[in-house]
């Protein structure tokens, strides 16, 4: 066999091996279209906020002036209520935060709106929305560190 024929044979074997290995890479071309990015399904605005306690605690940690040693913390289990023209999950949070001088400010209540299972808005108290909710102790924010 000449060196040219041996070189061609080696090239063919290398290409075949590369093709076989590429087929095992796990990349699927299903749904591929030129010029179009893969679109994710739209978020479900009615998704229950399963991680509502850590999400609200994280929001408070980042937005309260003094997030340490909060007292009397309670949070309600999220419920579906009419917010504007749509049904959304909401919850209410009660707590007694400290100011920058480490003095307790007094009881505070906030109204939280969720969208697609995540905190969307954190608003001042809304007695109409917070009425009748089932509150439970919320030690996650009583023991926060900045």
Buried (B, 14 or more C-beta within 10 A) or exposed (E): EEEEEEEEEEEEEEEEEEEEEEEEEEEEEEEEEEEEEEEEEEEEBBEEBEEBBEBBBBBBBEEBEBBBBBEBBBBBEBBEBEBEEEEBBBBBBBBBBBEEEEEBEEEBBBBBBBBBBEBBEBEEBBEEBBEEBEBEEBEBBBEBEE
